[in-house]
Amino acid sequence: MSNTNNDEKKEEQHRPLGAVLGWLNLSPTLPNTQDNMAGATAASPPRFIDYNQLMEANRNAQNLQLAHEIVFNKDFQLQLPEYEKGSIAEKVHDTMHTVFWDVLREDLAADPPRYEHIIKLIGEAKEDLKTLVLPHQTTLKAQIDDAIDLDTIKRRFEAKAADPHEYTKYFIDMMASLCAECRDENIAKLRTTDDPSECFRGIMEVLSLMKLDMANFNIRQYRPLLQQQAVAYEKSTFDKFMENQRAMGIDPLLSTYKWLERAFNRLNTKDTVGWYQAPVDTTTKTTTSPQESPSTILNEAYCELLLWNTKFTFPETLELDEIRYNQVHIATMRLLLISTIMTVLSHLTGSVLRDYESIKTMLKSEMIILLDDFPQKKKLKEILISLSEQVVKTTRDELAKYDKSKIITDNEQNIKDAIKAIGEHHVIEHAVFKLLFQRYVSFVHHLLDHPTSGSSLSNVAIPNGLNIVMNEVITTVSFFLRLITYNKMVFNEHYDRIISQLQSLSTQNK
């Protein structure tokens, strides 16, 4: 990959984000959302969906997803699709590829040979090779066009004046000059492949890898530029996406409106997530309840994500990070479960564990491992049975080293029953879990209300009862705050408008 000159570097550094994404041309590698959009037409009135509008909406959604992922995930890189071993998709993929290359081999072995197939393949390899050339390398592109002129190649094959090996050699030599060092081994292997059909198969596979290398190189190179323009780009791209949705008769913010409306209603009925109550400012003279301030409503909405109910559709403005918000939800549940179990254990064993931090740390580590399958693979009741057995065993065995295991032996069944009782009903109904969740939500609200203190959580007091998982709480909440901060930067205008509508409707109905 050759370096650009200074003028070209300056020009590329000032390219708008959309131009960068257009050059990368990576949207085909993203999940296809066309089916989801096609099924989202409005029930009434019926209307025809323009195909171009649908494709434009799809492109905007994919570009938005790509830009967001590049900026938000410093380790993001594109990868070739992988098929589950033994799956139908893998079998279909392998079968089609095998048939394709078998046909090429038969064409070349025929008497007389049939060259239509290989000529098309050479054309495809040429286009793939040109995608590896940087935009300013016009001379190199022209050289490739001259060397691989399909009309000339066709005439040469028809005149039996061409040999497939000369083209495999050309491609291999060009690829060797353009590839990253990590592909040298692949190139060396191609040079030892004599069968032209196998060699072309290898060439196409390595070209795919090189295109991926180039794309990931561009992502790394342009990440600082993307980060500078990301918020503005996501705003403008989402606006275009909304226009396309509205043109198809779809409300682009329906789920977002309902999400904020639920938060607004919870605050009015004082049935907030974690039973949080916003502190009342006694100095204000406004007649508007502090619970109805836009920031409080929005923060209450974000806290719903900590205990998300899957019966609701995820808000459109949060969809790009749905997996990440779900990770926060799962991590929160696991940390609260660990803290609940440790609180229950301490209650039943008195102060015996107070002086043995190593035992508590060991218990935490074991519970983290056992909770790894929750909630994806195992239900809470199943997990708690295993946890109760492990907690009793570890605590008894470790305290036995200090001749203090009797309290565990005497209370073994009580401890097991108390741990299993956490999952008897909905976990939020368990008294200890409920109390810890309430403290956790208040902690998050405090950090949302005081963002400066949230910039460094190392100096923030962790709520009582959560000290055993202090580091994990700091990591989880910091990540949650980062998601929220970025989300507000992109979508706050939409949130303000919706909240204003909710407040106006509420005032009219009073």
C-alpha positions as CSV (number, residue, x, y, z in Angstrom):
1,M,0.0,0.0,0.0
2,S,1.9,3.1,-1.2
3,N,1.8,6.4,0.6
4,T,0.0,9.4,-0.8
5,N,1.8,12.7,-1.3
6,N,1.2,15.7,1.1
7,D,-1.4,17.3,-1.1
8,E,-3.4,14.1,-1.4
9,K,-3.1,13.5,2.3
10,K,-4.5,16.9,3.1
11,E,-7.3,16.4,0.6
12,E,-8.3,13.0,2.1
13,Q,-8.1,14.3,5.7
14,H,-10.8,16.8,4.8
15,R,-13.1,14.4,3.0
16,P,-16.6,14.3,4.5
17,L,-17.5,11.2,6.4
18,G,-20.0,10.1,3.7
19,A,-17.3,10.2,1.1
20,V,-15.0,8.0,3.2
21,L,-17.8,5.5,3.7
22,G,-18.6,5.6,0.0
23,W,-15.0,4.9,-0.8
24,L,-14.8,2.0,1.6
25,N,-18.0,0.6,0.0
26,L,-18.5,-1.8,2.9
27,S,-22.3,-1.8,3.2
28,P,-22.7,-5.2,1.5
29,T,-20.8,-6.8,4.4
30,L,-23.4,-5.6,6.9
31,P,-26.5,-7.6,7.9
32,N,-29.3,-7.2,5.4
33,T,-32.1,-5.3,6.9
34,Q,-34.3,-5.1,3.8
35,D,-36.6,-7.9,5.0
36,N,-37.2,-6.1,8.3
37,M,-38.0,-2.8,6.6
38,A,-40.2,-4.4,3.9
39,G,-42.5,-5.9,6.6
40,A,-42.9,-2.6,8.4
41,T,-45.5,-1.0,6.2
42,A,-48.3,0.9,7.8
43,A,-51.6,-0.9,8.2
44,S,-53.7,2.0,7.1
45,P,-53.9,3.6,4.6
46,P,-52.5,1.1,2.1
47,R,-49.8,2.4,-0.2
48,F,-47.3,1.1,-2.6
49,I,-43.6,1.2,-1.5
50,D,-41.2,2.5,-4.1
51,Y,-38.3,0.1,-4.6
52,N,-35.8,3.0,-4.7
53,Q,-37.1,4.4,-1.5
54,L,-36.7,1.0,0.1
55,M,-33.1,0.6,-1.1
56,E,-32.3,4.1,0.0
57,A,-33.6,3.4,3.4
58,N,-31.6,0.2,3.5
59,R,-28.4,2.0,2.5
60,N,-28.9,4.7,5.0
61,A,-29.5,2.2,7.8
62,Q,-26.4,0.2,6.8
63,N,-24.1,3.3,6.6
64,L,-25.4,4.5,9.9
65,Q,-24.7,1.1,11.5
66,L,-21.2,0.9,9.9
67,A,-20.2,4.5,10.9
68,H,-21.5,4.0,14.5
69,E,-19.6,0.7,14.9
70,I,-16.3,2.0,13.6
71,V,-16.4,5.0,15.9
72,F,-17.8,3.3,19.0
73,N,-15.8,0.0,18.9
74,K,-12.1,0.7,18.7
75,D,-11.5,-3.0,17.9
76,F,-14.0,-3.1,15.1
77,Q,-12.9,-4.8,11.9
78,L,-14.6,-6.5,9.1
79,Q,-14.4,-10.2,8.8
80,L,-15.4,-12.7,6.1
81,P,-18.7,-14.4,6.9
82,E,-18.4,-17.7,8.8
83,Y,-20.8,-20.5,8.6
84,E,-21.7,-22.8,11.5
85,K,-19.9,-26.1,11.1
86,G,-22.2,-28.7,9.7
87,S,-25.0,-26.2,9.0
88,I,-27.1,-26.2,5.9
89,A,-25.7,-22.8,5.0
90,E,-22.2,-24.2,5.1
91,K,-23.1,-27.2,3.0
92,V,-24.8,-25.1,0.4
93,H,-21.9,-22.7,0.3
94,D,-19.3,-25.5,0.0
95,T,-21.3,-27.4,-2.6
96,M,-21.9,-24.4,-4.8
97,H,-18.2,-23.5,-4.7
98,T,-17.1,-27.0,-5.4
99,V,-19.4,-27.2,-8.4
100,F,-18.2,-23.9,-9.7
101,W,-14.6,-24.8,-9.7
102,D,-15.3,-28.3,-11.0
103,V,-17.0,-26.8,-14.0
104,L,-14.0,-24.6,-14.7
105,R,-11.6,-27.6,-14.5
106,E,-13.8,-29.5,-16.9
107,D,-13.9,-26.6,-19.3
108,L,-10.1,-26.3,-19.4
109,A,-9.7,-30.1,-19.8
110,A,-12.2,-30.4,-22.6
111,D,-11.1,-31.0,-26.2
112,P,-11.1,-28.4,-27.5
113,P,-11.0,-26.3,-24.2
114,R,-13.9,-24.0,-23.4
115,Y,-12.6,-20.6,-22.3
116,E,-15.8,-18.6,-21.8
117,H,-15.8,-19.4,-18.1
118,I,-12.2,-18.5,-17.4
119,I,-12.4,-15.2,-19.4
120,K,-15.3,-14.1,-17.1
121,L,-13.3,-15.2,-14.1
122,I,-10.3,-13.1,-15.3
123,G,-12.6,-10.1,-15.6
124,E,-13.8,-10.6,-12.1
125,A,-10.3,-11.0,-10.7
126,K,-9.3,-7.8,-12.6
127,E,-12.1,-5.8,-11.0
128,D,-11.2,-7.1,-7.5
129,L,-7.6,-6.2,-8.1
130,K,-8.5,-2.7,-9.0
131,T,-10.4,-2.2,-5.8
132,L,-7.1,-2.7,-4.0
133,V,-5.6,0.3,-5.8
134,L,-5.9,3.6,-3.9
135,P,-7.9,6.4,-5.6
136,H,-4.8,8.5,-6.5
137,Q,-3.0,5.5,-8.2
138,T,-4.6,6.2,-11.6
139,T,-1.5,5.1,-13.5
140,L,-1.5,1.7,-11.9
141,K,-5.2,1.3,-12.7
142,A,-4.5,2.1,-16.3
143,Q,-1.7,-0.5,-16.4
144,I,-4.1,-3.1,-15.1
145,D,-6.7,-2.2,-17.7
146,D,-4.1,-2.5,-20.4
147,A,-2.7,-5.8,-19.2
148,I,-6.1,-7.4,-18.7
149,D,-8.1,-6.3,-21.7
150,L,-10.9,-8.8,-22.0
151,D,-11.5,-8.4,-25.7
152,T,-7.8,-9.0,-26.4
153,I,-7.8,-12.0,-24.0
154,K,-10.8,-13.5,-25.7
155,R,-9.2,-13.2,-29.1
156,R,-6.0,-14.8,-27.9
157,F,-7.8,-17.7,-26.3
158,E,-9.8,-18.3,-29.5
159,A,-6.6,-18.2,-31.5
160,K,-5.0,-20.6,-29.0
161,A,-2.3,-18.1,-28.4
162,A,-2.9,-17.7,-24.6
163,D,-2.2,-19.9,-21.7
164,P,-4.2,-19.6,-18.4
165,H,-0.8,-19.7,-16.5
166,E,0.4,-16.4,-17.8
167,Y,-2.7,-14.7,-16.3
168,T,-2.4,-16.5,-13.0
169,K,1.2,-15.4,-12.9
170,Y,0.2,-11.8,-13.6
171,F,-2.4,-11.7,-10.9
172,I,-0.1,-13.4,-8.4
173,D,2.7,-10.9,-9.1
174,M,0.4,-7.9,-8.8
175,M,-1.1,-9.2,-5.6
176,A,2.4,-9.7,-4.2
177,S,3.1,-6.1,-4.8
178,L,-0.1,-4.9,-3.2
179,C,-0.7,-7.3,-0.3
180,A,0.0,-6.8,3.3
181,E,2.9,-8.7,4.8
182,C,0.4,-11.1,6.5
183,R,-0.6,-12.4,3.1
184,D,2.9,-13.3,1.9
185,E,2.4,-16.9,2.9
186,N,-0.8,-17.1,0.9
187,I,1.0,-15.6,-2.2
188,A,3.8,-18.1,-1.8
189,K,1.4,-21.0,-1.7
190,L,-0.3,-19.7,-4.9
191,R,3.1,-19.8,-6.7
192,T,3.4,-23.5,-6.1
193,T,-0.1,-24.3,-7.5
194,D,0.2,-25.7,-11.0
195,D,-3.5,-26.5,-11.7
196,P,-5.0,-23.4,-13.3
197,S,-8.5,-23.9,-11.9
198,E,-7.1,-24.5,-8.4
199,C,-4.8,-21.5,-8.8
200,F,-7.6,-19.2,-9.8
201,R,-9.7,-20.5,-6.9
202,G,-6.8,-19.5,-4.6
203,I,-6.4,-16.2,-6.3
204,M,-10.1,-15.3,-5.8
205,E,-9.9,-16.4,-2.1
206,V,-6.8,-14.4,-1.4
207,L,-8.2,-11.3,-3.3
208,S,-11.2,-11.5,-0.9
209,L,-8.8,-11.5,2.0
210,M,-6.8,-8.6,0.6
211,K,-10.0,-6.6,0.0
212,L,-10.8,-7.2,3.7
213,D,-7.3,-6.1,4.7
214,M,-7.6,-2.9,2.6
215,A,-11.0,-2.2,4.2
216,N,-9.7,-2.6,7.7
217,F,-6.6,-0.6,6.9
218,N,-8.9,2.3,5.7
219,I,-11.0,1.9,8.8
220,R,-7.9,2.3,11.1
221,Q,-6.6,5.2,9.0
222,Y,-9.9,7.1,8.9
223,R,-11.1,6.4,12.5
224,P,-9.9,9.7,13.9
225,L,-11.7,11.5,11.0
226,L,-14.8,9.5,11.6
227,Q,-14.7,10.2,15.3
228,Q,-14.6,14.0,14.6
229,Q,-17.6,13.9,12.3
230,A,-19.5,10.9,13.7
231,V,-22.2,12.8,15.6
232,A,-23.0,15.1,12.7
233,Y,-22.9,12.2,10.2
234,E,-25.2,10.0,12.3
235,K,-27.6,12.9,12.8
236,S,-27.9,13.6,9.1
237,T,-28.0,9.9,8.1
238,F,-30.7,9.2,10.6
239,D,-32.7,12.2,9.3
240,K,-32.5,10.7,5.8
241,F,-33.5,7.4,7.1
242,M,-36.6,9.0,8.8
243,E,-37.5,10.7,5.6
244,N,-37.5,7.4,3.7
245,Q,-39.5,5.7,6.4
246,R,-42.1,8.5,6.4
247,A,-42.3,8.3,2.6
248,M,-43.2,4.6,3.0
249,G,-45.9,5.4,5.6
250,I,-43.9,4.3,8.6
251,D,-43.5,6.3,11.8
252,P,-39.7,6.2,12.3
253,L,-39.9,7.1,16.0
254,L,-43.0,5.2,17.1
255,S,-41.1,2.9,19.6
256,T,-39.0,5.8,20.8
257,Y,-42.1,7.9,21.5
258,K,-43.7,5.0,23.5
259,W,-40.4,4.5,25.4
260,L,-40.3,8.1,26.5
261,E,-44.1,8.1,27.2
262,R,-43.7,5.1,29.6
263,A,-41.0,7.0,31.4
264,F,-43.2,10.1,31.6
265,N,-46.1,8.2,32.9
266,R,-44.0,6.3,35.5
267,L,-42.7,9.6,36.9
268,N,-46.3,11.0,37.1
269,T,-47.5,7.9,38.9
270,K,-44.3,7.7,41.0
271,D,-43.9,4.1,39.8
272,T,-40.4,4.7,38.5
273,V,-37.7,2.1,37.7
274,G,-36.1,1.1,41.0
275,W,-38.7,3.3,42.8
276,Y,-36.4,6.3,42.2
277,Q,-37.5,9.6,43.4
278,A,-35.9,12.7,41.9
279,P,-34.7,15.1,44.6
280,V,-37.0,18.1,45.0
281,D,-35.4,21.5,44.5
282,T,-37.0,23.6,47.2
283,T,-35.5,26.8,45.7
284,T,-37.3,26.7,42.4
285,K,-40.5,28.6,41.9
286,T,-41.7,26.8,38.8
287,T,-45.0,25.1,38.9
288,T,-43.7,22.2,36.8
289,S,-42.9,19.1,38.9
290,P,-39.1,18.4,38.9
291,Q,-40.0,14.8,37.9
292,E,-41.3,16.1,34.6
293,S,-38.1,18.0,33.6
294,P,-36.8,16.7,30.2
295,S,-33.6,15.4,31.6
296,T,-35.3,13.5,34.4
297,I,-37.8,12.0,31.9
298,L,-34.9,10.9,29.6
299,N,-32.8,9.5,32.5
300,E,-35.8,7.5,33.7
301,A,-36.2,6.2,30.2
302,Y,-32.6,5.1,30.1
303,C,-32.9,3.3,33.4
304,E,-35.7,1.2,32.0
305,L,-33.0,-0.5,29.9
306,L,-31.5,-1.9,33.1
307,L,-34.6,-4.0,33.6
308,W,-35.8,-4.2,30.0
309,N,-39.0,-6.0,29.2
310,T,-38.7,-7.8,25.9
311,K,-42.5,-7.4,25.2
312,F,-41.6,-3.8,24.2
313,T,-40.1,-2.9,20.9
314,F,-36.6,-1.5,21.3
315,P,-36.5,2.3,20.6
316,E,-35.3,3.2,17.1
317,T,-32.8,5.7,18.5
318,L,-31.1,2.9,20.5
319,E,-31.2,0.1,18.0
320,L,-27.6,0.6,16.9
321,D,-26.5,-0.3,20.5
322,E,-29.2,-2.7,21.4
323,I,-26.7,-5.5,21.9
324,R,-24.6,-3.3,24.1
325,Y,-27.6,-2.1,26.2
326,N,-28.5,-5.8,26.6
327,Q,-25.0,-6.5,27.8
328,V,-25.4,-3.8,30.4
329,H,-28.8,-5.3,31.5
330,I,-27.3,-8.8,31.8
331,A,-24.3,-7.6,33.7
332,T,-26.5,-5.6,36.0
333,M,-28.6,-8.6,36.8
334,R,-25.6,-10.8,37.4
335,L,-23.9,-8.3,39.7
336,L,-27.1,-7.7,41.7
337,L,-27.6,-11.5,42.0
338,I,-24.0,-11.9,43.4
339,S,-24.5,-9.1,45.8
340,T,-27.9,-10.5,46.9
341,I,-26.4,-13.9,47.6
342,M,-23.5,-12.5,49.5
343,T,-25.9,-10.3,51.6
344,V,-28.1,-13.4,52.3
345,L,-25.0,-15.4,53.2
346,S,-23.7,-12.7,55.5
347,H,-27.0,-12.5,57.3
348,L,-27.1,-16.2,57.9
349,T,-23.5,-16.6,59.0
350,G,-23.1,-13.4,61.0
351,S,-19.7,-11.8,61.1
352,V,-17.7,-14.9,60.4
353,L,-16.8,-13.9,56.8
354,R,-16.0,-10.3,57.7
355,D,-12.3,-11.0,58.2
356,Y,-11.9,-13.3,55.2
357,E,-11.9,-11.2,52.1
358,S,-10.1,-13.9,50.2
359,I,-13.1,-16.3,50.7
360,K,-15.6,-13.6,49.5
361,T,-13.4,-12.9,46.5
362,M,-13.3,-16.6,45.7
363,L,-17.1,-16.9,46.0
364,K,-17.5,-13.9,43.7
365,S,-15.2,-15.5,41.1
366,E,-17.1,-18.8,41.2
367,M,-20.5,-17.1,41.0
368,I,-19.4,-15.1,38.0
369,I,-18.5,-18.3,36.2
370,L,-21.7,-20.1,37.1
371,L,-23.8,-17.1,36.0
372,D,-22.1,-17.0,32.6
373,D,-25.0,-19.1,31.1
374,F,-27.7,-16.8,32.6
375,P,-30.0,-15.7,31.1
376,Q,-29.2,-17.0,27.6
377,K,-29.0,-20.7,28.2
378,K,-30.3,-21.4,31.7
379,K,-33.2,-20.1,33.8
380,L,-32.5,-18.4,37.1
381,K,-34.0,-21.3,39.2
382,E,-31.5,-23.7,37.6
383,I,-28.6,-21.4,38.2
384,L,-29.5,-20.7,41.8
385,I,-29.6,-24.5,42.6
386,S,-26.0,-24.8,41.3
387,L,-25.0,-21.5,43.1
388,S,-26.4,-22.7,46.4
389,E,-24.5,-25.9,46.3
390,Q,-21.2,-24.2,45.3
391,V,-21.5,-21.4,47.8
392,V,-22.1,-23.8,50.7
393,K,-19.2,-26.1,49.6
394,T,-16.7,-23.3,49.0
395,T,-17.5,-21.4,52.2
396,R,-17.5,-24.6,54.3
397,D,-14.2,-25.9,52.8
398,E,-12.4,-22.5,53.1
399,L,-13.6,-21.8,56.7
400,A,-12.6,-25.3,57.7
401,K,-9.0,-24.2,57.2
402,Y,-9.6,-21.9,60.2
403,D,-11.7,-24.3,62.2
404,K,-14.8,-22.1,61.6
405,S,-16.9,-24.2,59.3
406,K,-19.4,-25.3,62.0
407,I,-21.7,-22.3,61.3
408,I,-22.0,-23.4,57.6
409,T,-22.5,-27.0,58.5
410,D,-25.3,-26.1,61.0
411,N,-27.0,-23.7,58.5
412,E,-26.3,-25.6,55.3
413,Q,-29.9,-26.2,54.3
414,N,-31.0,-22.8,55.4
415,I,-28.4,-21.2,53.2
416,K,-29.3,-23.3,50.2
417,D,-33.0,-22.6,50.7
418,A,-32.4,-18.8,51.1
419,I,-30.4,-18.7,47.9
420,K,-32.9,-20.7,45.9
421,A,-35.7,-18.5,47.3
422,I,-34.2,-15.6,45.3
423,G,-35.7,-17.1,42.2
424,E,-39.0,-18.4,43.6
425,H,-40.9,-15.5,42.1
426,H,-39.7,-12.6,39.9
427,V,-36.3,-11.7,41.1
428,I,-37.2,-8.1,41.5
429,E,-39.7,-9.1,44.2
430,H,-37.0,-10.5,46.4
431,A,-36.6,-8.1,49.3
432,V,-32.7,-8.0,49.2
433,F,-32.5,-7.9,45.4
434,K,-35.1,-5.1,45.3
435,L,-33.2,-3.0,47.9
436,L,-29.9,-3.4,46.0
437,F,-31.6,-2.6,42.7
438,Q,-33.1,0.5,44.2
439,R,-29.7,1.6,45.3
440,Y,-28.1,0.7,42.0
441,V,-30.7,2.8,40.0
442,S,-30.3,5.7,42.4
443,F,-26.5,5.5,41.8
444,V,-27.0,5.6,38.0
445,H,-29.5,8.5,38.3
446,H,-27.0,10.4,40.4
447,L,-24.3,10.0,37.8
448,L,-26.6,11.0,35.0
449,D,-27.7,14.1,36.9
450,H,-24.1,15.0,37.7
451,P,-22.1,14.0,34.6
452,T,-18.9,15.7,35.8
453,S,-18.7,13.3,38.7
454,G,-19.4,10.4,36.3
455,S,-16.3,11.1,34.3
456,S,-14.2,9.2,36.8
457,L,-16.0,6.6,38.8
458,S,-12.9,5.6,40.8
459,N,-13.7,8.3,43.3
460,V,-17.4,7.7,43.5
461,A,-18.9,5.9,46.5
462,I,-20.4,2.5,45.5
463,P,-23.8,1.8,47.1
464,N,-23.8,-0.3,50.2
465,G,-24.2,-4.0,49.5
466,L,-22.5,-3.8,46.2
467,N,-18.9,-3.5,47.5
468,I,-18.1,-7.1,46.7
469,V,-18.6,-6.3,43.0
470,M,-17.3,-2.8,43.1
471,N,-14.9,-3.0,40.2
472,E,-17.5,-4.8,38.0
473,V,-20.1,-2.1,38.9
474,I,-17.7,0.7,38.0
475,T,-16.9,-1.0,34.6
476,T,-20.6,-1.7,33.8
477,V,-21.9,1.7,34.8
478,S,-19.1,3.5,33.1
479,F,-19.9,1.7,29.9
480,F,-23.6,2.5,30.3
481,L,-22.9,6.2,30.8
482,R,-20.7,6.2,27.7
483,L,-23.5,4.7,25.7
484,I,-26.0,7.2,27.0
485,T,-23.7,10.3,26.6
486,Y,-23.1,9.4,22.9
487,N,-26.8,8.6,22.3
488,K,-27.8,12.0,23.7
489,M,-25.4,13.8,21.5
490,V,-26.9,12.2,18.4
491,F,-30.6,12.1,19.3
492,N,-31.3,14.8,21.9
493,E,-33.2,17.0,19.5
494,H,-35.7,14.2,18.8
495,Y,-36.0,13.5,22.5
496,D,-36.6,17.1,23.4
497,R,-39.3,17.3,20.7
498,I,-41.1,14.2,21.9
499,I,-40.9,15.1,25.6
500,S,-42.2,18.6,24.8
501,Q,-45.2,16.9,23.0
502,L,-45.8,14.7,26.1
503,Q,-45.7,17.6,28.4
504,S,-48.1,19.7,26.2
505,L,-50.6,16.8,26.0
506,S,-50.3,16.3,29.8
507,T,-51.0,20.0,30.4
508,Q,-54.0,20.0,28.0
509,N,-55.5,17.0,29.8
510,K,-55.3,18.6,33.3
